[in-house]
Structures are given as structure tokens and as C-alpha cells.
Amino acid sequence: MAATPAPRHIRVMMAGLMVTVFMGMLDGQIVATSLPKVVTDLGGLNLFAWVTTGYIIAASTTTPLSGKLGDLFGRKRVLMVSIVVFMAGSLASGLAGSMQLLIAFRVVQGLGAGGLVTGVLSIIGALFSPRERARYQSYLAMVFAVAALAGPAIGGVLTDGLGWRWVFFINLPIGVAALLVLGAWLRLPPSGRRDPVVDYPGIALLSGAIVTLILFASWGGSRYPWGSPVIVLLGTATLLLGALFTSVERRAVEPVMPPHLFRDSTFSLCVAVALIGGAVFLGSINFLALFVQGVTGASATVSGLVLLPMMFGLVVSTMVTGQVISRTGSYKWFPVASMAVGLVGAVLLSTMTAGTSRFSAALYMLLLGVASGLSQQVLMIAAQNTAPARDIGTATGTLTMARQAGSALGLSVFATIFYTRLGDRLPRYLSPELRAELGTSGAPVSPATTHGLSGPLAHALSRAYADALSPVFTATVPLLAAGLVMALFLRNVPLQKTDRSTPAAPRTEAHMAIATEPDKD
């Protein structure tokens, strides 16, 4: 067994992995800030939503595939290729001369983005023992938080100071730094198959199912009614492609999602709980911001401050969880606590009214952040703990995809609940005089914030928004209750300080320490 590398080696290597994740997470935040300027420059207002939608579809498609390709061809190689593709898409997006070209290049960027987080988590899973993973994966929580908090500000500064194209160009120096660090310092034991067999039918069917699912979730209840032919066709296509994919995977030599992973109850439960966590903890974030701005009348800046406790709770609970798991090797009760604390937070959020103070709202959001941090990395560790070393990338990609799918579905369902309720409440609270005032204020019929509006108009909209948001948070309660029941059935397979070598262990390969010479990946 190779000697364990010096701490400095680990620090530098982890810095490269964290920079990679930061680049991918930052992109979504800064691009959203620049979109109004993009439309002003390139036109194509009717297409601008596809700048984001195309990226999400591409990234969601390659998320599970990159994990499998890493298992087949080498995890370092696939991660480096993902970074290069992401940078190429970023460069091309920054040079785009039309909205159509920008959308096409954003798809390329998304293809690379799907392999960034999955690749990093797979590499951490391959390099470190189960207990060590908890500690190193917890560091990524800081990266997520910094990107989420700093992203809008960085996007605004770049767009106003240098132009919107720099929100894409900024990825180039970050990507180069990541490539140089990882190329020089990342050492992996050989992980690729000697004669890899690619499951092309499985890739095609899974990609098709993901595309139709994302479109179903994005368009249902917003662009098209749920009962419209388009949405029904997308839903039917998703189910049909999913059924065909399941059938193909049972016969594939190297399936994209090996059925044997799902035969382990712990893995299946982790995927199910991750799906619920994605719907609640990620899908509801936009509505938390909407409450702060639309109900309490906060400005965008103040809204960011009110949301800070939630991010603080997520980071602290993730770090503490990682340290505790690293010392004890036990993880079972963290997902249980996550669902339980989230359930309390959701119930409190559902009681918020137009009279709820920002301080109270921040406390409730703090609970939701703590709940998210208690399970975010734990489910990944538990899922990786059930998988053979040869399938750790596949397990990582599958769980990441489940969280993304839950987020997309949750956001779509919650948006339908909100807008349906809002359409019922606005006529009750807006008198003809207030409707006229709203029309002459230059604001949209349903502004995202009441900041700057007259007192009576702001009060009426605040009550309408509060009434419309309450059922959104109420809808998360049964989801979290179901997640709590599932989490209780998770088996606690002890995490060892070194990889398990006993016959009963889910992983059969000995711990692979980082080699001191360049890897063959």
C-alpha cells in the first residue's frame, strides 16, 4: 500500500477540487444576474429563458453519465475533460453574437458542468476512507455557501463594470487554475476498466428521460396547463423512456445505473430521501426569497441578509456533521434529524402571515438550513458506502441526479400552488384603485417585491403573497414526513477508518491511498 501523502499534498489537491466546484456553482448565480443586459444587447426576449433551461437540461443529462464514464475510463480524466468542455462553452458563450448562439453554447457549457460536482465527489470517494470522506466533503458546503452568497454581487459587478460577457470569461482563469493544480497534484489509483463497454442504448434512453422530465417540470403549470397535450405528452414520454431504460439496464454489460445498486435498501432509501430533500430544501429557496421581498417588503440587499442565517445554518450543520461522522463512523441519525428539524421548520414557515417579522422568518429559515446541512453530505456518504469501489462514480452521479430531479419537480409543483393561490387572492385584496395604481407604477401585475410601493398597495400585495405562500410551505410537510419515515429505515453500516475488506462489506477492494507517482488515470 502506498504511503499516505503529506498534509500539504492533501490541502493543495483539495484546493483544486474546491475551485472546480466553486466555478460550477458560481456560474449559475452570476449568469442569472446578467440576463437583463444580455437581452438588451442580443435581443431575443422570447428565447432568453432557454439560456438557463438549455444549460440545466445539458447539466442534468451529464450528471449521472459522468459518474459512470469516470468508473469506466478514469475519474481524473473525465473530470479534466469536463473542466475543458465547461471552459470551451464559457468562452464561446462570452463571444456569442446572437441569442440563438448563446443558447447553443450554454448547452455545451452545461455538458461540462454536469461532470464537475459529480467528478469531485467521486474522486473524494475514491481517495479517502468512508470516515475521512465525511470531513472532506463537508468542506464543499463552504464552497456552495460562498458561491450562493457572493454570486449575485460578483455577477452585478462584472456586468456593470466590464460587460455581461465577462460573467462567462471569468470561468477561464478559474478553470486554468483548477486544471494546473489537479494536473500536478491529483494522484489516483488506476480506476478505469481495461476493456470498457459503453452502454449506448442506456445513455440514449436515460438522456431522453431526463430531458422530457426537466421540460415536464419546467413547463407544467407555467408555460402550459398541466392537462395540456404538450405536458401530457412529456409526462408519457418520461414514463415510457424510464420503463425502456429499466428494461435495457437489466441486460447491459456495463449499465449506466447498475440494478444491483438498488437492491441494497440503504442505497435506494438514500436516493428517495435525496429526491425529497432536493424538492424541499432546494425547490423552496426561491419562495423563501419571495416571502422576504414580497411580504416583508425588503429590498434585494436586505433579502440577502435575511437569508444569511439559512446559509449559516447549512454550513455549520454540514461541518459539524462531517466532523462527528469522521470520529464515530455512524451516520444513521443525521438524515432522521434532518427530516425532523426540516419538518418543524416547514410547519413554522407555513404559519407565516403578512404580520410575521423578518427576524421570525430568518429563524424559521435557519432551521431549514440546519436541516439541509444534516443530510446533504450524509446521504452521499451512505450511498457511496454501499457501492463497490468500481461503481462509486455511478452511485455519486445517481444520487446527485436524484437531488436535481427533486429540485426541478419541487420548484414546478410549488410554483403551480403559489400562482394558482395568488390568482385567487389578488382580486380579493386589490381594489380597483389599487389595481390602477399598480398599473401606473410601472411594475408588473405581480411584482416580485413590494419594496418602494405605496403603503396601501404594498400592504394589499403583502397579504396576497402571504396567503399564496402559506400552502407552498404546507405542501412540504407531508414530503418531509415521508422522508422522516424513510430515514428511520436506513441501516447504519459502520464507516471504517480504512476501506472494509471483510466478506460482508459492500466494498470489496482495499483502501486505495494516493500514490506518490503519477496515476495512470
C-alpha positions in Angstrom: 0.0 0.0 0.0 1.3 3.4 -0.9 2.2 5.8 1.8 -0.3 8.4 2.9 0.6 11.7 1.3 1.8 14.7 3.4 -1.0 17.0 4.7 0.3 19.7 2.3 -0.4 17.4 -0.7 -3.9 16.9 0.5 -4.5 20.6 1.1 -3.3 21.6 -2.4 -5.3 18.8 -4.0 -8.4 19.7 -2.1 -8.0 23.3 -3.1 -8.0 22.3 -6.7 -11.2 20.2 -6.2 -12.9 23.1 -4.3 -12.0 25.6 -7.0 -13.6 23.3 -9.6 -16.8 23.1 -7.6 -16.8 26.8 -7.0 -16.5 27.5 -10.7 -19.6 25.4 -11.5 -21.7 26.7 -8.6 -20.8 30.4 -9.2 -21.7 30.3 -12.9 -25.5 29.8 -12.3 -25.6 32.8 -9.8 -23.6 35.3 -11.9 -25.4 34.4 -15.2 -28.8 35.0 -13.7 -27.8 38.5 -12.7 -26.6 39.4 -16.2 -29.6 38.1 -18.2 -31.4 41.5 -18.4 -28.2 43.1 -20.0 -27.9 40.1 -22.3 -31.4 40.5 -23.7 -30.8 44.3 -24.1 -27.6 43.6 -26.2 -28.6 40.5 -28.1 -32.4 40.7 -28.2 -34.5 37.5 -28.3 -36.6 38.2 -25.3 -38.8 35.3 -26.3 -35.8 32.9 -26.2 -33.9 34.2 -23.1 -35.4 31.5 -20.8 -33.6 28.9 -22.8 -30.3 30.4 -21.8 -31.0 28.8 -18.4 -33.2 25.9 -19.5 -30.8 24.6 -22.1 -27.9 24.7 -19.5 -30.0 22.9 -16.9 -31.1 20.1 -19.3 -27.5 19.5 -20.5 -26.1 19.5 -17.0 -28.8 17.2 -15.7 -28.1 14.8 -18.5 -24.4 14.5 -18.0 -24.5 14.4 -14.2 -25.2 10.6 -13.9 -23.3 9.9 -17.1 -20.1 11.5 -16.0 -20.1 9.3 -12.9 -20.4 6.1 -15.0 -17.8 7.3 -17.5 -15.4 8.1 -14.7 -15.8 4.5 -13.5 -15.1 3.2 -17.0 -12.4 5.5 -18.3 -10.8 7.0 -15.1 -12.2 9.7 -12.8 -9.4 12.2 -13.1 -9.6 12.0 -16.9 -13.3 12.6 -17.0 -13.2 15.5 -14.6 -10.4 17.2 -16.6 -12.4 16.8 -19.8 -15.5 18.2 -18.0 -13.5 21.3 -17.0 -12.2 21.8 -20.5 -15.7 21.4 -22.0 -17.1 23.9 -19.4 -14.4 26.4 -20.3 -14.9 26.0 -24.0 -18.6 26.6 -23.5 -17.9 29.6 -21.4 -15.5 31.1 -23.9 -18.0 30.6 -26.8 -20.9 32.0 -24.7 -18.9 35.1 -24.0 -18.2 35.6 -27.7 -21.8 34.8 -28.9 -23.3 37.3 -31.3 -26.9 36.2 -31.1 -29.3 34.7 -28.6 -29.5 31.5 -30.6 -25.7 31.0 -30.5 -25.6 31.9 -26.8 -28.2 29.2 -26.1 -26.3 26.6 -28.1 -23.0 27.5 -26.3 -24.7 27.4 -22.9 -25.7 23.8 -23.8 -22.1 23.0 -24.3 -21.2 24.7 -21.1 -23.9 22.6 -19.3 -22.5 19.4 -20.7 -19.2 20.2 -18.9 -20.9 21.4 -15.8 -22.7 18.1 -15.2 -19.4 16.4 -14.6 -17.9 18.9 -12.2 -19.6 18.2 -8.9 -20.1 14.5 -9.6 -16.5 14.2 -10.6 -15.2 15.9 -7.5 -17.4 13.8 -5.1 -16.4 10.6 -6.9 -12.7 11.4 -6.6 -13.1 12.2 -2.9 -15.0 8.9 -2.5 -12.2 7.1 -4.3 -9.3 8.8 -2.4 -10.5 8.7 1.2 -11.8 6.1 3.5 -15.5 6.3 4.4 -14.9 8.2 7.7 -12.5 10.6 6.0 -15.0 11.4 3.3 -17.3 13.0 5.8 -14.7 15.5 6.8 -13.5 16.4 3.3 -17.0 16.5 1.7 -18.1 18.9 4.5 -15.6 21.5 3.1 -17.6 21.6 -0.1 -20.5 23.1 1.9 -18.4 26.3 2.4 -17.9 26.4 -1.3 -21.6 26.1 -2.0 -22.4 28.8 0.5 -19.8 31.3 -0.7 -20.9 30.8 -4.3 -24.5 31.3 -3.4 -23.9 34.4 -1.4 -21.2 36.1 -3.5 -22.5 35.1 -6.9 -25.2 37.8 -7.4 -22.8 40.5 -6.2 -20.0 39.3 -8.4 -22.4 39.0 -11.4 -23.6 42.6 -10.8 -20.0 44.0 -10.6 -18.9 42.1 -13.7 -22.0 43.1 -15.7 -21.9 46.7 -14.8 -18.2 47.2 -14.8 -16.9 45.0 -17.6 -20.0 43.9 -19.5 -22.1 40.8 -19.4 -19.6 38.8 -21.5 -17.3 38.7 -18.5 -19.6 36.6 -16.5 -18.5 33.8 -18.9 -14.9 34.9 -19.4 -14.3 34.8 -15.6 -14.5 31.0 -15.8 -11.4 30.8 -17.9 -8.7 31.8 -15.3 -10.6 29.8 -12.6 -10.7 26.7 -14.9 -7.0 27.1 -15.9 -6.0 27.3 -12.2 -8.1 24.1 -11.4 -6.5 22.2 -14.4 -3.0 23.2 -13.3 -3.5 22.2 -9.7 -5.3 18.9 -10.4 -2.9 18.0 -13.2 0.1 18.4 -10.9 -1.2 17.3 -7.5 -4.1 14.9 -8.0 -2.9 11.3 -7.8 -5.4 8.5 -8.3 -5.0 4.7 -8.4 -6.0 3.4 -11.8 -9.8 3.3 -11.8 -10.7 2.7 -15.5 -11.8 -0.6 -16.9 -9.2 -2.5 -19.0 -11.8 -3.1 -21.8 -14.6 -0.7 -21.1 -18.0 -1.4 -22.6 -20.2 1.7 -23.1 -24.0 1.3 -22.6 -25.0 3.4 -25.6 -28.7 2.4 -25.5 -28.9 3.1 -21.8 -27.2 6.5 -22.3 -29.7 7.5 -25.0 -32.8 6.4 -23.0 -31.6 8.0 -19.8 -30.8 11.2 -21.5 -34.2 11.3 -23.2 -36.0 10.6 -19.9 -34.1 13.4 -18.2 -34.8 15.9 -21.0 -38.5 15.1 -21.0 -38.7 15.2 -17.2 -37.0 18.6 -16.9 -39.3 20.0 -19.6 -42.3 18.5 -17.9 -41.3 20.0 -14.6 -40.3 23.4 -16.1 -43.3 23.9 -18.3 -46.1 22.2 -16.4 -48.4 24.8 -14.7 -46.4 27.7 -16.0 -45.9 27.8 -19.8 -48.6 25.2 -20.3 -51.5 23.9 -18.2 -50.9 20.6 -16.5 -53.7 19.0 -18.6 -52.4 20.4 -22.0 -51.4 17.9 -24.7 -47.8 19.1 -24.5 -47.4 18.3 -20.8 -49.3 15.0 -21.1 -47.1 14.0 -24.0 -43.9 14.9 -22.0 -45.1 13.0 -18.9 -46.0 10.0 -21.0 -42.6 10.1 -22.8 -40.8 10.3 -19.4 -42.6 7.2 -18.1 -42.1 5.3 -21.4 -38.4 6.1 -21.7 -37.9 5.3 -18.0 -39.5 1.9 -18.4 -37.4 1.2 -21.5 -34.3 2.3 -19.7 -35.0 0.0 -16.8 -35.5 -2.9 -19.1 -32.3 -2.2 -21.1 -30.2 -1.8 -17.9 -31.1 -5.4 -16.7 -29.4 -6.8 -19.8 -26.5 -4.3 -20.3 -22.9 -5.5 -19.7 -21.9 -2.1 -18.1 -25.2 -0.5 -17.2 -25.3 3.3 -16.7 -27.2 2.6 -13.4 -26.4 -0.9 -12.3 -29.6 -2.6 -10.9 -27.6 -4.2 -8.2 -27.0 -0.8 -6.5 -30.8 -0.5 -6.0 -31.0 -4.0 -4.5 -29.3 -2.5 -1.4 -32.1 -1.0 0.6 -29.7 1.7 2.0 -28.9 3.0 -1.4 -32.5 3.0 -2.6 -33.6 4.9 0.6 -30.8 7.4 0.2 -31.9 8.1 -3.4 -35.5 8.5 -2.2 -34.6 10.8 0.7 -32.3 12.8 -1.6 -35.2 13.3 -4.0 -37.4 14.7 -1.2 -34.5 16.8 0.2 -34.0 18.3 -3.3 -37.7 19.2 -3.6 -37.9 20.8 -0.1 -34.5 22.2 0.6 -33.6 23.4 -2.9 -37.0 23.7 -4.6 -38.4 26.1 -1.9 -35.5 28.5 -1.7 -37.0 30.9 -4.4 -40.2 31.1 -2.4 -38.3 32.0 0.8 -36.7 34.9 -1.0 -40.1 35.8 -2.4 -41.6 35.9 1.1 -38.8 38.3 2.3 -39.2 40.7 -0.6 -42.9 40.3 -1.5 -44.4 40.0 2.0 -42.0 41.9 4.3 -41.1 44.5 1.6 -37.4 44.0 1.9 -35.0 45.2 -0.8 -32.9 42.7 -2.7 -29.9 43.6 -0.5 -31.9 43.2 2.8 -33.4 40.0 1.4 -29.9 38.6 1.1 -29.1 39.5 4.7 -32.3 37.8 5.9 -31.4 34.6 4.0 -27.9 34.6 5.5 -28.9 32.6 8.7 -30.2 29.8 6.5 -26.9 29.5 4.7 -25.0 29.9 8.0 -27.1 27.0 9.5 -26.4 24.9 6.4 -22.6 25.4 6.6 -22.3 24.9 10.4 -24.5 21.8 10.5 -22.6 20.3 7.5 -19.2 21.0 9.1 -20.3 19.6 12.5 -21.9 16.5 10.9 -18.8 15.8 8.9 -16.6 16.0 12.0 -18.9 13.8 14.1 -19.2 11.2 11.4 -15.4 11.2 10.9 -14.9 10.5 14.6 -17.7 8.0 15.2 -18.2 6.3 11.9 -22.0 6.4 12.4 -24.4 8.3 10.2 -27.9 6.9 10.6 -29.5 9.5 12.9 -28.4 12.5 10.9 -30.8 12.0 8.0 -33.5 11.3 10.6 -32.7 14.5 12.4 -32.6 16.4 9.1 -36.1 15.4 8.2 -37.4 16.0 11.8 -35.8 19.5 12.0 -37.0 20.3 8.5 -40.5 19.2 9.4 -40.5 21.6 12.4 -39.2 24.4 10.2 -41.7 23.7 7.4 -44.6 23.8 9.9 -43.4 27.1 11.3 -42.9 28.5 7.8 -46.5 27.5 6.9 -47.8 29.7 9.8 -46.2 32.9 8.4 -48.5 35.7 7.6 -48.2 39.3 6.4 -47.5 40.2 10.1 -44.6 37.9 10.5 -41.4 39.8 11.2 -38.2 39.4 9.2 -36.5 38.2 12.4 -39.0 35.4 12.9 -38.8 34.4 9.2 -35.0 34.3 9.5 -35.2 32.0 12.5 -37.5 29.6 10.6 -35.2 29.7 7.6 -32.3 28.9 10.0 -34.0 25.7 10.9 -34.4 24.8 7.2 -30.7 25.5 6.6 -29.7 23.3 9.6 -32.0 20.5 8.3 -30.4 20.7 4.9 -26.9 20.5 6.2 -27.7 17.5 8.4 -28.4 15.3 5.3 -26.8 16.9 2.3 -23.4 15.1 2.5 -24.6 12.2 4.8 -26.8 10.7 2.1 -23.9 10.8 -0.3 -21.5 9.1 2.2 -24.1 6.4 3.0 -24.8 5.8 -0.7 -21.1 5.6 -1.6 -20.6 3.3 1.4 -23.0 0.7 -0.2 -21.3 0.7 -3.6 -18.4 -1.4 -4.8 -15.3 0.8 -5.5 -15.7 0.2 -9.2 -19.2 1.8 -9.1 -18.6 4.7 -6.8 -18.8 7.3 -9.6 -22.1 5.8 -10.7 -23.5 5.9 -7.2 -22.4 9.5 -6.8 -24.0 10.5 -10.1 -27.2 8.7 -9.4 -27.7 10.4 -6.0 -26.8 13.9 -7.4 -29.3 13.4 -10.2 -32.0 12.4 -7.7 -31.4 15.7 -5.8 -31.5 17.7 -9.0 -34.7 16.0 -10.2 -36.3 16.6 -6.8 -35.4 20.3 -7.0 -36.9 20.7 -10.5 -40.1 18.8 -9.6 -40.4 20.6 -6.3 -40.0 24.0 -7.9 -42.5 23.3 -10.6 -45.2 21.9 -8.2 -44.6 24.7 -5.6 -44.9 27.3 -8.4 -48.2 25.9 -9.5 -49.5 26.0 -6.0 -48.3 29.6 -5.5 -49.6 31.1 -8.7 -52.9 29.3 -8.5 -53.4 30.7 -5.0 -52.1 34.1 -5.9 -54.6 34.4 -8.8 -57.4 33.7 -6.3 -56.1 36.1 -3.7 -55.1 39.2 -5.7 -58.7 40.1 -6.7 -59.7 40.0 -3.0 -57.1 42.4 -1.8 -56.6 44.7 -4.8 -59.4 47.3 -5.1 -59.9 49.0 -8.5 -58.0 52.0 -7.2 -55.0 49.9 -6.2 -55.1 48.0 -9.5 -54.9 51.3 -11.3 -52.1 52.5 -9.1 -50.2 49.2 -9.7 -50.7 49.7 -13.4 -49.4 53.3 -13.4 -46.4 52.5 -11.2 -44.6 50.7 -14.0 -44.4 47.5 -12.0 -45.6 44.2 -13.4 -49.0 43.0 -12.4 -47.4 40.7 -9.8 -44.1 42.4 -8.8 -41.6 40.2 -7.1 -41.1 42.8 -4.3 -43.3 45.3 -2.6 -40.3 47.5 -1.8 -40.8 51.0 -3.0 -44.6 50.8 -3.5 -47.1 53.0 -1.6 -48.3 51.8 1.8 -51.8 50.6 0.9 -50.6 48.9 -2.3 -47.7 47.2 -0.5 -50.0 46.1 2.3 -52.5 44.6 -0.1 -49.9 42.7 -2.1 -48.2 41.6 1.1 -51.4 39.9 2.3 -51.9 38.3 -1.1 -48.4 36.9 -1.2 -48.5 35.6 2.4 -51.8 33.8 1.7 -50.3 32.3 -1.5 -47.1 31.2 0.0 -48.6 29.5 3.1 -49.8 26.5 1.1 -46.4 26.2 -0.6 -44.7 25.6 2.7 -47.6 23.4 3.9 -47.1 21.2 0.9 -43.5 20.4 2.1 -44.8 19.0 5.4 -46.1 15.6 4.0 -42.9 15.3 1.9 -40.7 15.7 4.9 -42.9 13.4 7.0 -42.4 10.7 4.3 -38.7 11.4 4.3 -38.6 11.0 8.1 -40.2 7.6 7.8 -37.8 6.5 5.1 -34.8 7.8 7.1 -35.8 5.7 10.1 -35.4 2.6 8.0 -31.9 3.4 6.9 -29.4 0.8 8.1 -26.3 2.1 9.8 -23.5 0.4 8.1 -20.5 1.5 10.1 -18.0 3.7 8.3 -14.5 2.4 8.8 -11.2 4.4 9.1 -9.9 2.3 6.2 -11.9 0.6 3.4 -13.6 -2.5 4.6 -12.1 -5.9 3.5 -14.4 -8.3 5.3 -16.5 -10.5 3.1 -19.7 -8.8 4.3 -18.6 -5.4 3.4 -20.3 -3.7 0.5 -17.0 -2.6 -0.9 -14.6 -5.4 -1.7 -11.5 -3.5 -2.6 -8.9 -2.4 -0.1 -8.4 1.3 0.6 -6.5 2.9 -2.2 -4.2 5.5 -0.8 -3.0 8.3 -3.0 0.0 7.1 -5.0 3.2 9.1 -4.8 3.9 8.7 -8.5 1.6 10.0 -11.4 -1.5 7.9 -11.8 -2.5 6.0 -14.9 -5.9 7.6 -15.0 
